[in-house]
């Protein structure tokens, strides 16, 4: 599959080999709480390869889950060993599978991540907030956790009596290494490397484009969500265990600054900053740049088209750097 944005990049695409591999979540294959240009890859693949990656939730160790009412048999068996054995942790709290190196990727390239399939691996999700966290910390100066049963046959979450939420699985965190000078960075704030974007548009069948800052790109994924509202205001979604199947394609010397994405129906640009206005400006400016470069509009027309046809949405408000994404529908182009 080469998407419309991918086709625009295809002139610099690295040759594809097309092997299929599996990366299980184990104490030896996770990065707890960080993205880092000097992280040691746990697997190396080639451009064009497909990798199925098993990931953890952010719901906690088995003991906590059982105290909250989850049956032991419903907790994936790889969860507890990772909590017991992984000692190299932080500065963030996400347990990410990887890093995965793509051999052909070098700084200045673009990594295309085709999200081929996402499976929900547990019959429950969790949601919670705590004191001093979330968008309204002073309104809720205490903690609460809720276990949400998931009906994976009907693809429905039973939130409460009379409230059913359609499941919409996606990875809250997908990213590669940040620039080397940034050091080992917290997994919570999204940035130019992607990371904890919490973008509910990035479901199976969509494509993510990441700028490459380190040899091998060093891709990581985790923070599985069964669903989420834009904003993610209490700081968590319907957190759960996911397995994703991704195809990786390297586009040489493309020099993308911020992550972009493509769905079957839209083109997406993103912006991340501690300030909501700045994040919005970044997303809108990158949409204008996309329309100028890929759709050959004048800069004035691109600005106008963004105003009349592009939706600018708040992705999340709670991860240190807030997120904004601009969504341009494909059906406006003849």
Secondary structure, DSSP 8 states (H G I E B T S, - for coil): ---HHHHHHGGGB------EEEE---TTSEEESEE-TT---SEEE-TT-EEEEE---SS--HHHHHHTT--GGGS-TTHHHHHHH---B-SS--EEEEEEEETT--TT-EEEEEEEEEEE-SSEEEEEE-TT-STTTTT--S-EEEEEEEETTTTEEEEETTEEEE---EEEEEE----GGG-SEESSS-BTTEES---TT--TT-EEEEE--STT--EEEEEEES---TB-TTS--SB--EEEEEEEEEETT----S-EEE-SSEEEEEEEESSHHHHHHHHHHHHHHHHHHHS---HHHHHHHHHHHEEEEEEESSSSSEEEEEEEEGGG--
